[in-house]
Structures are given as structure tokens and as C-alpha cells.
Amino acid sequence: MWNTPTGWVTVRSALTMGPSRGEDTITPHTRPPADEDADHMLVRTVTCLDGSVEVELVCEPVFDYGRTPAEWVLVDGDRHTADASGAGRTLRLRTDMALGIEGGRVHARHVLEKGQTLYCALSWAAELAAPETAEEAVAQLDATSAFWRRWFSHARFPDHRWREAIQRSALTIKGLTYMPTGATVAALATSLPETPGGERNWACAPPSTPSRTISPKTDSSCATAPAKPTTGCRARKAVS
């Protein structure tokens, strides 16, 4: 929830989940797919709770580890849909705001009044599918919330002072799981450039994990002693 001198808004964002729709050609699975799978899009909604708030949208993707700026085009001249291409990849931005292209980015502004909702969605799904209305975007966010609540309801956590921290850690570990293979992503922030076009990249190591982790289906306990944290980030010279 955010407030400005003129009003209040609530913002919801998610990498959305939904029912499996046949074979996933974006991230092929090496294990049997589940009933629900990734939609391959980032969805955001903004709802004005009180007063009025000017909302600004800026989308400026850069491809190939920051080396290739996006080239934007409006799809069929529609100011609510734009494609960004670079390094052999294409992303689609869809929104109910009117988009304008400014070089390597798109920009939009809109004054949201009390009770109004707007949305945007950045898609890399098959055929670049994305919600076409704010109602569809809200439905996808609701389905994603329901997915996480169902997953969480199967877990059993010890009743002690670190219960909330363990619950948040379980969600984080699940969020770092690559669904097609079940592998855990090691370091989300690795190889980010220290400065745009610079010669140094950030090297980030994840924290050490306990010898046992929580599985919502089979495990009702956690490690008796937390592992010693080893998280660290530093800039190092990129190796070509």
C-alpha cells in the first residue's frame, strides 16, 4: 500500500501461476508436470483506495546481460500493447494505459480515481499471451495467491518463536525452485553488472541451508540448529 499527498493505492505483483495448458514449450519439463504451472508473465495491478493518484509506468528491458537495448513497436498500432525485441527474444507488454515509445523504453501515465484499477503485464509466454483487461489480471493474481495458500496449507511448522521466520524461509526456498526439474536456483543476483557497461559483475552466494529443509507434503520438521549464514556479495571483474 502506498500513499501520496492526494490519495492511497494498493499494488499487487506476481509471477503468476495457473492451470497447466498442455505441453510447456517455454520451459520444457523433465519431470511430470503438476496441475498448475507458470504463466510465464509478470502481472501487476494498482487500485486507488482513496482520493486520486497519478500512476506512471516505465518499462525498459535490456537483453543479453545488458548489452542489447530493446527495440519497441506497438502491436497493430494499438497503444495498449507493445513488443520489445532484442538478442533474438521478444517480450510483450500489455496494459490498459496508453503507451508511448521513448527510445529503448515505453512510458505511460494515468490519474487513478478512488475505486479504479489499472494493470500491466509483461509476457514471454507462448504466443505472448497476456491478460486483456484489469479483471483478467486480478483473476490471475487471485489464482496465484490461491496456489501459494494451498501449497502452504500442507506444511507443518514447529510452534516456537522462529515459526514465522521458518515459514518465510520455506516460501523463499519454494520460490527459488525451478518447477520443470525441481532444482533450486543457487544465486539470483549473480553476474549482474556493477555499473552499466562496466567490467565488474556482482558475485552473490546464497546462504547455507540446513541439512534438512521443509517439504510441505512429507516433512513436518526443520533443522534443530540453523546453519551459519554465508551470504555475501562482492564485485569482481567479469571473465569473458
LOKOLTOR-702380 format. One record per residue: x, y, z of N, C-alpha, C in turn; residue number from 1. Coordinates in pm, whole numbers. Last residue first. Layout:
BEGIN
+--------+--------+--------+--------+--------+--------+--------+--------+--------+-----+
!    n_u !    n_v !    n_w !   ca_u !   ca_v !   ca_w !    c_u !    c_v !    c_w !  nr !
+--------+--------+--------+--------+--------+--------+--------+--------+--------+-----+
!      X !      Y !      Z !      X !      Y !      Z !      X !      Y !      Z ! NUM !
...
+--------+--------+--------+--------+--------+--------+--------+--------+--------+-----+
! end
This chain:
BEGIN
+--------+--------+--------+--------+--------+--------+--------+--------+--------+-----+
!    n_u !    n_v !    n_w !   ca_u !   ca_v !   ca_w !    c_u !    c_v !    c_w !  nr !
+--------+--------+--------+--------+--------+--------+--------+--------+--------+-----+
!   3552 !  -1296 !  -1967 !   3492 !  -1316 !  -2099 !   3521 !  -1458 !  -2150 ! 240 !
!   3471 !  -1221 !  -1649 !   3558 !  -1306 !  -1728 !   3491 !  -1333 !  -1861 ! 239 !
!   3459 !   -920 !  -1462 !   3394 !  -1017 !  -1548 !   3497 !  -1093 !  -1629 ! 238 !
!   3582 !   -877 !  -1138 !   3600 !   -849 !  -1280 !   3537 !   -959 !  -1362 ! 237 !
!   3331 !   -839 !   -884 !   3456 !   -896 !   -934 !   3462 !   -874 !  -1084 ! 236 !
!   3180 !   -731 !   -590 !   3200 !   -708 !   -732 !   3333 !   -769 !   -772 ! 235 !
!   2995 !   -940 !   -368 !   3109 !   -853 !   -397 !   3119 !   -838 !   -547 ! 234 !
!   2808 !  -1065 !   -105 !   2810 !  -1013 !   -241 !   2933 !   -925 !   -256 ! 233 !
!   2701 !  -1346 !     87 !   2794 !  -1237 !     64 !   2791 !  -1193 !    -81 ! 232 !
!   2596 !  -1573 !    335 !   2561 !  -1484 !    226 !   2664 !  -1373 !    211 ! 231 !
!   2622 !  -1759 !    525 !   2741 !  -1735 !    444 !   2711 !  -1642 !    328 ! 230 !
!   2520 !  -1843 !    856 !   2498 !  -1769 !    732 !   2629 !  -1745 !    658 ! 229 !
!   2519 !  -2170 !    974 !   2590 !  -2043 !    982 !   2572 !  -1968 !    851 ! 228 !
!   2194 !  -2314 !   1013 !   2328 !  -2314 !    957 !   2390 !  -2175 !    971 ! 227 !
!   2020 !  -2371 !   1320 !   2037 !  -2303 !   1193 !   2181 !  -2310 !   1146 ! 226 !
!   1928 !  -2685 !   1444 !   2017 !  -2570 !   1461 !   2034 !  -2503 !   1326 ! 225 !
!   1744 !  -2867 !   1360 !   1741 !  -2826 !   1501 !   1829 !  -2706 !   1527 ! 224 !
!   1562 !  -2816 !   1060 !   1689 !  -2843 !   1127 !   1684 !  -2793 !   1271 ! 223 !
!   1217 !  -2909 !   1095 !   1324 !  -2834 !   1032 !   1452 !  -2870 !   1105 ! 222 !
!    926 !  -3107 !   1008 !   1026 !  -3051 !   1098 !   1127 !  -2970 !   1021 ! 221 !
!    765 !  -3254 !    848 !    699 !  -3167 !    946 !    798 !  -3101 !   1039 ! 220 !
!    743 !  -3351 !    513 !    830 !  -3322 !    627 !    761 !  -3226 !    722 ! 219 !
!    576 !  -3389 !    292 !    631 !  -3505 !    361 !    703 !  -3474 !    490 ! 218 !
!    468 !  -3158 !    178 !    395 !  -3283 !    165 !    446 !  -3391 !    259 ! 217 !
!    636 !  -2942 !    212 !    500 !  -2931 !    262 !    422 !  -3061 !    256 ! 216 !
!    950 !  -2980 !    344 !    868 !  -3017 !    231 !    724 !  -3017 !    277 ! 215 !
!   1220 !  -2800 !    466 !   1080 !  -2833 !    484 !   1017 !  -2869 !    350 ! 214 !
!   1542 !  -2958 !    490 !   1454 !  -2849 !    453 !   1310 !  -2896 !    460 ! 213 !
!   1837 !  -3030 !    665 !   1703 !  -3072 !    627 !   1623 !  -2948 !    593 ! 212 !
!   2067 !  -2893 !    702 !   2080 !  -3026 !    648 !   1946 !  -3084 !    609 ! 211 !
!   2007 !  -2551 !    593 !   2019 !  -2658 !    692 !   2027 !  -2793 !    625 ! 210 !
!   2213 !  -2367 !    362 !   2084 !  -2421 !    402 !   2104 !  -2529 !    506 ! 209 !
!   2392 !  -2061 !    343 !   2394 !  -2205 !    361 !   2257 !  -2251 !    409 ! 208 !
!   2276 !  -1807 !    115 !   2307 !  -1856 !    249 !   2311 !  -2007 !    253 ! 207 !
!   2440 !  -1769 !   -209 !   2323 !  -1782 !   -122 !   2363 !  -1826 !     16 ! 206 !
!   2666 !  -1522 !   -326 !   2648 !  -1660 !   -281 !   2527 !  -1667 !   -191 ! 205 !
!   2723 !  -1321 !   -604 !   2648 !  -1338 !   -479 !   2630 !  -1485 !   -448 ! 204 !
!   2904 !  -1097 !   -770 !   2904 !  -1241 !   -743 !   2840 !  -1262 !   -606 ! 203 !
!   2857 !   -854 !  -1017 !   2834 !   -894 !   -879 !   2834 !  -1046 !   -870 ! 202 !
!   3122 !   -768 !  -1244 !   2991 !   -824 !  -1216 !   2980 !   -856 !  -1068 ! 201 !
!   3302 !   -514 !  -1417 !   3284 !   -597 !  -1299 !   3139 !   -641 !  -1284 ! 200 !
!   3318 !   -340 !  -1626 !   3391 !   -465 !  -1641 !   3372 !   -559 !  -1523 ! 199 !
!   3006 !   -178 !  -1738 !   3132 !   -190 !  -1664 !   3196 !   -327 !  -1680 ! 198 !
!   2759 !   -143 !  -1853 !   2874 !   -144 !  -1942 !   3008 !   -159 !  -1872 ! 197 !
!   2638 !    -17 !  -1554 !   2607 !    -48 !  -1693 !   2729 !    -36 !  -1783 ! 196 !
!   2814 !   -167 !  -1281 !   2767 !    -46 !  -1347 !   2734 !    -83 !  -1491 ! 195 !
!   2810 !   -435 !  -1213 !   2825 !   -335 !  -1107 !   2778 !   -199 !  -1157 ! 194 !
!   2576 !   -662 !  -1362 !   2687 !   -567 !  -1376 !   2689 !   -467 !  -1260 ! 193 !
!   2516 !   -983 !  -1222 !   2462 !   -850 !  -1252 !   2577 !   -750 !  -1262 ! 192 !
!   2617 !  -1229 !  -1145 !   2654 !  -1177 !  -1277 !   2586 !  -1046 !  -1315 ! 191 !
!   2355 !  -1327 !   -923 !   2488 !  -1346 !   -978 !   2500 !  -1283 !  -1117 ! 190 !
!   2111 !  -1316 !   -796 !   2176 !  -1189 !   -830 !   2313 !  -1205 !   -894 ! 189 !
!   2028 !  -1576 !   -739 !   1951 !  -1495 !   -834 !   2026 !  -1372 !   -881 ! 188 !
!   2178 !  -1866 !   -707 !   2207 !  -1725 !   -676 !   2139 !  -1637 !   -779 ! 187 !
!   2051 !  -2122 !   -747 !   2159 !  -2101 !   -650 !   2175 !  -1955 !   -611 ! 186 !
!   1736 !  -2269 !   -755 !   1821 !  -2166 !   -813 !   1925 !  -2125 !   -708 ! 185 !
!   1693 !  -2615 !   -733 !   1686 !  -2487 !   -663 !   1784 !  -2389 !   -726 ! 184 !
!   1502 !  -2836 !   -945 !   1628 !  -2782 !   -896 !   1606 !  -2647 !   -828 ! 183 !
!   1277 !  -2929 !  -1067 !   1283 !  -2940 !   -922 !   1411 !  -2885 !   -863 ! 182 !
!   1231 !  -2899 !  -1337 !   1327 !  -3001 !  -1294 !   1328 !  -3024 !  -1144 ! 181 !
!   1019 !  -2711 !  -1369 !   1036 !  -2820 !  -1467 !   1130 !  -2931 !  -1422 ! 180 !
!   1048 !  -2526 !  -1142 !    945 !  -2628 !  -1146 !    970 !  -2740 !  -1248 ! 179 !
!   1300 !  -2438 !   -947 !   1269 !  -2440 !  -1090 !   1175 !  -2556 !  -1117 ! 178 !
!   1261 !  -2258 !   -652 !   1261 !  -2391 !   -714 !   1219 !  -2380 !   -860 ! 177 !
!   1234 !  -2030 !   -511 !   1361 !  -2047 !   -583 !   1370 !  -2184 !   -651 ! 176 !
!    997 !  -2064 !   -377 !   1001 !  -1966 !   -485 !   1127 !  -1976 !   -568 ! 175 !
!   1081 !  -2244 !   -181 !    987 !  -2288 !   -284 !    991 !  -2193 !   -403 ! 174 !
!   1240 !  -2067 !    -34 !   1301 !  -2185 !    -96 !   1211 !  -2239 !   -208 ! 173 !
!   1041 !  -1885 !     50 !   1153 !  -1840 !    -32 !   1217 !  -1957 !   -105 ! 172 !
!    875 !  -2046 !    206 !    821 !  -1983 !     87 !    933 !  -1938 !     -8 ! 171 !
!   1059 !  -2107 !    409 !   1001 !  -2214 !    327 !    944 !  -2158 !    198 ! 170 !
!   1102 !  -1856 !    519 !   1213 !  -1925 !    454 !   1161 !  -2036 !    363 ! 169 !
!    854 !  -1804 !    631 !    901 !  -1719 !    522 !   1016 !  -1785 !    446 ! 168 !
!    855 !  -2008 !    825 !    752 !  -2005 !    722 !    796 !  -1921 !    603 ! 167 !
!   1068 !  -1927 !    982 !   1076 !  -2055 !    912 !    974 !  -2060 !    799 ! 166 !
!    966 !  -1689 !   1085 !   1086 !  -1684 !   1001 !   1100 !  -1813 !    921 ! 165 !
!    751 !  -1789 !   1236 !    725 !  -1700 !   1123 !    845 !  -1694 !   1029 ! 164 !
!    890 !  -1947 !   1432 !    793 !  -2006 !   1340 !    772 !  -1918 !   1216 ! 163 !
!   1062 !  -1887 !   1634 !   1110 !  -1864 !   1498 !   1013 !  -1917 !   1393 ! 162 !
!    937 !  -1962 !   1872 !    950 !  -1819 !   1843 !    999 !  -1790 !   1701 ! 161 !
!    728 !  -2242 !   1780 !    825 !  -2174 !   1864 !    850 !  -2035 !   1810 ! 160 !
!    604 !  -2507 !   1665 !    544 !  -2394 !   1736 !    646 !  -2333 !   1832 ! 159 !
!    705 !  -2615 !   1340 !    716 !  -2621 !   1486 !    664 !  -2494 !   1551 ! 158 !
!    466 !  -2666 !   1077 !    583 !  -2598 !   1130 !    585 !  -2608 !   1282 ! 157 !
!    367 !  -2827 !    792 !    351 !  -2824 !    937 !    480 !  -2771 !    997 ! 156 !
!    202 !  -2764 !    479 !    322 !  -2764 !    563 !    283 !  -2765 !    711 ! 155 !
!    -25 !  -2733 !    334 !     22 !  -2870 !    354 !    142 !  -2878 !    448 ! 154 !
!    -63 !  -2464 !    299 !   -152 !  -2534 !    392 !   -109 !  -2676 !    420 ! 153 !
!    109 !  -2384 !     97 !    147 !  -2356 !    235 !     62 !  -2434 !    334 ! 152 !
!    -37 !  -2456 !   -129 !     93 !  -2517 !   -103 !    130 !  -2503 !     45 ! 151 !
!   -258 !  -2288 !    -98 !   -276 !  -2434 !    -97 !   -145 !  -2503 !    -66 ! 150 !
!   -131 !  -2040 !   -117 !   -200 !  -2074 !      8 !   -222 !  -2226 !     16 ! 149 !
!    -37 !  -2045 !   -381 !     58 !  -2039 !   -270 !     -8 !  -2077 !   -138 ! 148 !
!   -285 !  -2056 !   -520 !   -182 !  -2161 !   -537 !    -87 !  -2163 !   -418 ! 147 !
!   -406 !  -1816 !   -444 !   -467 !  -1943 !   -404 !   -367 !  -2058 !   -416 ! 146 !
!   -236 !  -1635 !   -571 !   -246 !  -1634 !   -424 !   -304 !  -1765 !   -374 ! 145 !
!   -299 !  -1706 !   -836 !   -163 !  -1724 !   -786 !   -162 !  -1725 !   -633 ! 144 !
!   -564 !  -1629 !   -853 !   -530 !  -1770 !   -873 !   -391 !  -1800 !   -820 ! 143 !
!   -532 !  -1352 !   -820 !   -607 !  -1428 !   -720 !   -575 !  -1578 !   -731 ! 142 !
!   -393 !  -1292 !  -1054 !   -328 !  -1270 !   -925 !   -399 !  -1348 !   -815 ! 141 !
!   -592 !  -1355 !  -1241 !   -465 !  -1429 !  -1242 !   -391 !  -1412 !  -1110 ! 140 !
!   -789 !  -1167 !  -1172 !   -819 !  -1311 !  -1160 !   -691 !  -1393 !  -1159 ! 139 !
!   -658 !   -930 !  -1237 !   -692 !   -956 !  -1097 !   -719 !  -1105 !  -1076 ! 138 !
!   -649 !   -965 !  -1518 !   -524 !   -955 !  -1440 !   -549 !   -986 !  -1293 ! 137 !
!   -920 !   -960 !  -1582 !   -842 !  -1082 !  -1607 !   -712 !  -1081 !  -1527 ! 136 !
!   -976 !   -696 !  -1506 !  -1045 !   -806 !  -1440 !   -971 !   -938 !  -1461 ! 135 !
!   -826 !   -548 !  -1685 !   -787 !   -546 !  -1544 !   -854 !   -660 !  -1469 ! 134 !
!   -771 !   -744 !  -1985 !   -846 !   -648 !  -1904 !   -793 !   -652 !  -1761 ! 133 !
!   -610 !   -928 !  -2102 !   -656 !   -819 !  -2186 !   -735 !   -713 !  -2110 ! 132 !
!   -310 !  -1098 !  -2005 !   -447 !  -1055 !  -1977 !   -484 !   -932 !  -2059 ! 131 !
!   -129 !  -1263 !  -2271 !   -132 !  -1174 !  -2155 !   -277 !  -1134 !  -2129 ! 130 !
!     94 !  -1451 !  -2481 !    -38 !  -1432 !  -2419 !    -26 !  -1345 !  -2295 ! 129 !
!    294 !  -1506 !  -2667 !    297 !  -1381 !  -2591 !    161 !  -1348 !  -2530 ! 128 !
!    302 !  -1758 !  -2767 !    222 !  -1661 !  -2842 !    207 !  -1529 !  -2767 ! 127 !
!    392 !  -1852 !  -2443 !    366 !  -1895 !  -2579 !    268 !  -1799 !  -2644 ! 126 !
!    526 !  -1566 !  -2258 !    453 !  -1691 !  -2272 !    441 !  -1730 !  -2419 ! 125 !
!    630 !  -1342 !  -2164 !    718 !  -1418 !  -2254 !    657 !  -1556 !  -2277 ! 124 !
!    489 !  -1027 !  -2071 !    474 !  -1169 !  -2103 !    586 !  -1219 !  -2193 ! 123 !
!    380 !   -813 !  -1833 !    495 !   -836 !  -1920 !    504 !   -986 !  -1944 ! 122 !
!    103 !   -609 !  -1776 !    155 !   -746 !  -1775 !    268 !   -756 !  -1876 ! 121 !
!    -86 !   -386 !  -1572 !      9 !   -409 !  -1680 !     62 !   -551 !  -1665 ! 120 !
!   -388 !   -206 !  -1483 !   -297 !   -321 !  -1479 !   -192 !   -308 !  -1588 ! 119 !
!   -606 !    -28 !  -1253 !   -539 !    -47 !  -1382 !   -438 !   -159 !  -1369 ! 118 !
!   -910 !     58 !  -1100 !   -796 !    -33 !  -1105 !   -738 !    -31 !  -1245 ! 117 !
!  -1095 !    283 !   -885 !  -1049 !    239 !  -1016 !   -926 !    150 !  -1003 ! 116 !
!  -1152 !    377 !   -631 !  -1230 !    264 !   -681 !  -1185 !    211 !   -815 ! 115 !
!  -1055 !    708 !   -700 !  -1099 !    612 !   -600 !  -1187 !    505 !   -662 ! 114 !
!   -859 !    729 !  -1006 !   -953 !    780 !   -908 !   -997 !    669 !   -812 ! 113 !
!   -548 !    784 !  -1148 !   -640 !    682 !  -1100 !   -728 !    742 !   -991 ! 112 !
!   -413 !    915 !  -1429 !   -462 !    953 !  -1297 !   -572 !    855 !  -1257 ! 111 !
!   -130 !    787 !  -1598 !   -276 !    791 !  -1586 !   -312 !    829 !  -1443 ! 110 !
!    124 !    729 !  -1842 !     77 !    796 !  -1720 !    -75 !    796 !  -1719 ! 109 !
!    402 !    548 !  -1979 !    259 !    578 !  -1974 !    228 !    647 !  -1841 ! 108 !
!    654 !    430 !  -2199 !    617 !    517 !  -2089 !    467 !    541 !  -2096 ! 107 !
!    922 !    212 !  -2292 !    786 !    264 !  -2311 !    744 !    334 !  -2184 ! 106 !
!   1259 !    238 !  -2426 !   1161 !    213 !  -2322 !   1023 !    259 !  -2366 ! 105 !
!   1452 !    318 !  -2606 !   1454 !    181 !  -2559 !   1356 !    150 !  -2449 ! 104 !
!   1254 !    571 !  -2730 !   1381 !    501 !  -2749 !   1370 !    356 !  -2705 ! 103 !
!    967 !    563 !  -2614 !   1073 !    663 !  -2598 !   1207 !    592 !  -2608 ! 102 !
!    631 !    517 !  -2697 !    767 !    464 !  -2709 !    867 !    578 !  -2702 ! 101 !
!    350 !    506 !  -2484 !    430 !    582 !  -2579 !    572 !    527 !  -2580 ! 100 !
!     26 !    370 !  -2408 !    172 !    360 !  -2412 !    232 !    454 !  -2516 !  99 !
!   -232 !    409 !  -2189 !   -189 !    442 !  -2324 !    -38 !    454 !  -2328 !  98 !
!   -329 !    125 !  -1988 !   -278 !    261 !  -2001 !   -232 !    283 !  -2145 !  97 !
!   -386 !   -136 !  -1973 !   -498 !    -51 !  -2009 !   -459 !     96 !  -2006 !  96 !
!   -132 !   -342 !  -2131 !   -182 !   -261 !  -2022 !   -307 !   -186 !  -2068 !  95 !
!    140 !   -552 !  -2208 !      0 !   -520 !  -2231 !    -54 !   -448 !  -2109 !  94 !
!    437 !   -628 !  -2364 !    377 !   -551 !  -2256 !    235 !   -516 !  -2295 !  93 !
!    627 !   -907 !  -2452 !    509 !   -826 !  -2482 !    458 !   -759 !  -2356 !  92 !
!    953 !   -976 !  -2579 !    863 !   -965 !  -2466 !    744 !   -880 !  -2509 !  91 !
!   1171 !  -1182 !  -2760 !   1065 !  -1082 !  -2764 !    980 !  -1091 !  -2639 !  90 !
!   1509 !  -1242 !  -2875 !   1398 !  -1266 !  -2784 !   1297 !  -1152 !  -2795 !  89 !
!   1740 !  -1182 !  -3017 !   1662 !  -1300 !  -3056 !   1545 !  -1332 !  -2966 !  88 !
!   1832 !   -943 !  -2911 !   1910 !  -1066 !  -2891 !   1827 !  -1191 !  -2918 !  87 !
!   1504 !   -804 !  -2883 !   1649 !   -788 !  -2876 !   1715 !   -921 !  -2851 !  86 !
!   1194 !   -626 !  -2848 !   1276 !   -732 !  -2907 !   1423 !   -698 !  -2895 !  85 !
!    879 !   -573 !  -2717 !   1020 !   -536 !  -2705 !   1104 !   -652 !  -2754 !  84 !
!    558 !   -465 !  -2818 !    657 !   -571 !  -2814 !    798 !   -513 !  -2805 !  83 !
!    256 !   -349 !  -2668 !    384 !   -320 !  -2733 !    479 !   -437 !  -2715 !  82 !
!    -68 !   -227 !  -2633 !     14 !   -347 !  -2648 !    140 !   -312 !  -2725 !  81 !
!   -208 !      4 !  -2637 !   -217 !    -74 !  -2514 !   -133 !   -202 !  -2520 !  80 !
!   -209 !    125 !  -2880 !   -130 !    188 !  -2775 !   -138 !    114 !  -2641 !  79 !
!   -176 !    -50 !  -3175 !   -254 !    -43 !  -3051 !   -167 !     15 !  -2940 !  78 !
!    -51 !   -106 !  -3413 !    -82 !     33 !  -3383 !   -161 !     54 !  -3255 !  77 !
!     12 !   -374 !  -3400 !   -102 !   -332 !  -3483 !   -146 !   -189 !  -3452 !  76 !
!    192 !   -301 !  -3124 !    134 !   -414 !  -3196 !      9 !   -368 !  -3268 !  75 !
!    464 !    -81 !  -3137 !    325 !   -100 !  -3098 !    266 !   -211 !  -3185 !  74 !
!    795 !   -179 !  -3055 !    696 !   -148 !  -3158 !    557 !   -166 !  -3097 !  73 !
!   1133 !   -133 !  -2945 !    990 !   -140 !  -2918 !    908 !   -109 !  -3042 !  72 !
!   1419 !   -292 !  -2873 !   1355 !   -220 !  -2982 !   1205 !   -241 !  -2968 !  71 !
!   1640 !   -274 !  -2592 !   1517 !   -322 !  -2655 !   1476 !   -232 !  -2771 !  70 !
!   1999 !   -309 !  -2611 !   1877 !   -235 !  -2576 !   1756 !   -291 !  -2651 !  69 !
!   2223 !   -537 !  -2510 !   2137 !   -511 !  -2624 !   2010 !   -438 !  -2580 !  68 !
!   2364 !   -583 !  -2278 !   2439 !   -538 !  -2394 !   2351 !   -498 !  -2512 !  67 !
!   2248 !   -695 !  -2053 !   2265 !   -551 !  -2057 !   2336 !   -498 !  -2179 !  66 !
!   2234 !   -969 !  -2108 !   2311 !   -921 !  -1993 !   2344 !   -772 !  -2005 !  65 !
!   2051 !   -967 !  -2333 !   2188 !  -1017 !  -2343 !   2278 !   -957 !  -2235 !  64 !
!   1848 !   -664 !  -2308 !   1873 !   -804 !  -2334 !   2023 !   -837 !  -2332 !  63 !
!   1653 !   -467 !  -2102 !   1779 !   -472 !  -2178 !   1819 !   -618 !  -2190 !  62 !
!   1342 !   -290 !  -2064 !   1423 !   -412 !  -2059 !   1549 !   -398 !  -2143 !  61 !
!   1172 !    -71 !  -1935 !   1296 !    -54 !  -2012 !   1382 !   -181 !  -2000 !  60 !
!    882 !     92 !  -1865 !    936 !    -42 !  -1889 !   1055 !    -30 !  -1983 !  59 !
!    689 !    275 !  -1650 !    812 !    281 !  -1729 !    864 !    138 !  -1743 !  58 !
!    400 !    442 !  -1557 !    456 !    313 !  -1599 !    579 !    339 !  -1685 !  57 !
!    250 !    615 !  -1292 !    343 !    620 !  -1406 !    398 !    481 !  -1433 !  56 !
!    -44 !    758 !  -1169 !     38 !    637 !  -1179 !    122 !    647 !  -1305 !  55 !
!   -171 !    986 !   -946 !   -114 !    971 !  -1080 !    -18 !    852 !  -1080 !  54 !
!   -462 !    939 !   -757 !   -316 !    923 !   -763 !   -273 !    910 !   -908 !  53 !
!   -716 !   1050 !   -535 !   -670 !   1025 !   -672 !   -518 !   1023 !   -673 !  52 !
!   -908 !    911 !   -269 !   -855 !   1027 !   -339 !   -825 !    996 !   -484 !  51 !
!   -838 !    566 !   -211 !   -894 !    693 !   -165 !   -830 !    807 !   -242 !  50 !
!   -751 !    346 !   -350 !   -838 !    325 !   -235 !   -906 !    454 !   -189 !  49 !
!   -684 !    230 !   -666 !   -692 !    351 !   -585 !   -794 !    329 !   -474 !  48 !
!   -473 !    -31 !   -754 !   -610 !      8 !   -722 !   -608 !    130 !   -631 !  47 !
!   -285 !   -193 !   -992 !   -284 !    -79 !   -900 !   -430 !    -38 !   -880 !  46 !
!   -118 !   -501 !  -1071 !   -238 !   -417 !  -1068 !   -219 !   -305 !   -967 !  45 !
!     89 !   -701 !  -1278 !     78 !   -601 !  -1171 !    -54 !   -526 !  -1184 !  44 !
!    260 !   -994 !  -1371 !    135 !   -918 !  -1373 !    133 !   -823 !  -1254 !  43 !
!    475 !  -1155 !  -1582 !    472 !  -1074 !  -1461 !    350 !   -984 !  -1470 !  42 !
!    467 !  -1490 !  -1712 !    441 !  -1347 !  -1722 !    444 !  -1285 !  -1584 !  41 !
!    432 !  -1770 !  -1721 !    541 !  -1704 !  -1792 !    509 !  -1557 !  -1818 !  40 !
!    266 !  -1916 !  -1566 !    206 !  -1850 !  -1682 !    310 !  -1782 !  -1770 !  39 !
!    363 !  -2233 !  -1434 !    389 !  -2091 !  -1451 !    320 !  -2038 !  -1576 !  38 !
!     97 !  -2459 !  -1336 !    229 !  -2428 !  -1389 !    241 !  -2277 !  -1404 !  37 !
!    -82 !  -2730 !  -1189 !    -63 !  -2587 !  -1212 !     80 !  -2561 !  -1256 !  36 !
!    -57 !  -3001 !  -1176 !   -185 !  -2948 !  -1224 !   -175 !  -2800 !  -1256 !  35 !
!    280 !  -3066 !  -1299 !    176 !  -3063 !  -1197 !     47 !  -3008 !  -1258 !  34 !
!    459 !  -3290 !  -1519 !    407 !  -3159 !  -1480 !    296 !  -3171 !  -1378 !  33 !
!    722 !  -3515 !  -1446 !    579 !  -3499 !  -1477 !    529 !  -3363 !  -1432 !  32 !
!   1032 !  -3366 !  -1559 !    957 !  -3450 !  -1466 !    809 !  -3427 !  -1492 !  31 !
!   1126 !  -3189 !  -1735 !   1194 !  -3318 !  -1734 !   1134 !  -3411 !  -1629 !  30 !
!    950 !  -2956 !  -1938 !    964 !  -3027 !  -1812 !   1041 !  -3158 !  -1832 !  29 !
!   1051 !  -2657 !  -2107 !   1011 !  -2798 !  -2112 !   1042 !  -2871 !  -1981 !  28 !
!    951 !  -2360 !  -2104 !   1046 !  -2430 !  -2015 !   1006 !  -2577 !  -2011 !  27 !
!    791 !  -2326 !  -2336 !    882 !  -2220 !  -2291 !    991 !  -2280 !  -2202 !  26 !
!    614 !  -2527 !  -2379 !    722 !  -2512 !  -2478 !    823 !  -2405 !  -2438 !  25 !
!    447 !  -2750 !  -2203 !    511 !  -2621 !  -2183 !    629 !  -2610 !  -2279 !  24 !
!    152 !  -2910 !  -2313 !    298 !  -2911 !  -2307 !    354 !  -2770 !  -2297 !  23 !
!   -144 !  -2804 !  -2131 !    -71 !  -2887 !  -2227 !     79 !  -2874 !  -2210 !  22 !
!   -168 !  -2602 !  -1923 !   -239 !  -2598 !  -2051 !   -162 !  -2677 !  -2156 !  21 !
!   -229 !  -2595 !  -1577 !   -145 !  -2642 !  -1686 !   -227 !  -2648 !  -1814 !  20 !
!   -361 !  -2298 !  -1427 !   -377 !  -2438 !  -1466 !   -283 !  -2474 !  -1580 !  19 !
!   -104 !  -2072 !  -1299 !   -237 !  -2105 !  -1347 !   -245 !  -2252 !  -1384 !  18 !
!     76 !  -1794 !  -1157 !     57 !  -1938 !  -1175 !    -85 !  -1962 !  -1223 !  17 !
!    280 !  -1502 !  -1222 !    155 !  -1573 !  -1197 !    162 !  -1722 !  -1228 !  16 !
!    464 !  -1315 !  -1036 !    490 !  -1406 !  -1146 !    379 !  -1511 !  -1135 !  15 !
!    291 !  -1023 !   -923 !    326 !  -1165 !   -910 !    371 !  -1221 !  -1043 !  14 !
!    165 !   -752 !   -729 !    251 !   -800 !   -837 !    280 !   -947 !   -815 !  13 !
!    -39 !   -480 !   -637 !    -18 !   -625 !   -631 !     64 !   -666 !   -752 !  12 !
!    -85 !   -192 !   -447 !    -18 !   -251 !   -563 !     -1 !   -400 !   -539 !  11 !
!   -315 !     59 !   -361 !   -256 !    -69 !   -327 !   -204 !   -132 !   -455 !  10 !
!   -307 !    409 !   -278 !   -324 !    299 !   -373 !   -265 !    171 !   -313 !   9 !
!   -443 !    724 !   -180 !   -384 !    595 !   -143 !   -409 !    494 !   -253 !   8 !
!   -373 !   1082 !   -235 !   -453 !    961 !   -223 !   -371 !    838 !   -186 !   7 !
!   -217 !   1312 !   -243 !   -353 !   1320 !   -298 !   -435 !   1193 !   -280 !   6 !
!     38 !   1268 !   -145 !    -39 !   1380 !    -88 !   -185 !   1384 !   -135 !   5 !
!     19 !    906 !   -129 !     75 !   1029 !   -184 !     -2 !   1144 !   -120 !   4 !
!     93 !    573 !    -25 !     15 !    695 !    -17 !     93 !    811 !    -75 !   3 !
!     50 !    223 !    -81 !    129 !    343 !    -95 !     37 !    465 !    -79 !   2 !
!     85 !   -119 !      0 !      0 !      0 !      0 !     89 !    124 !      0 !   1 !
+--------+--------+--------+--------+--------+--------+--------+--------+--------+-----+
! end
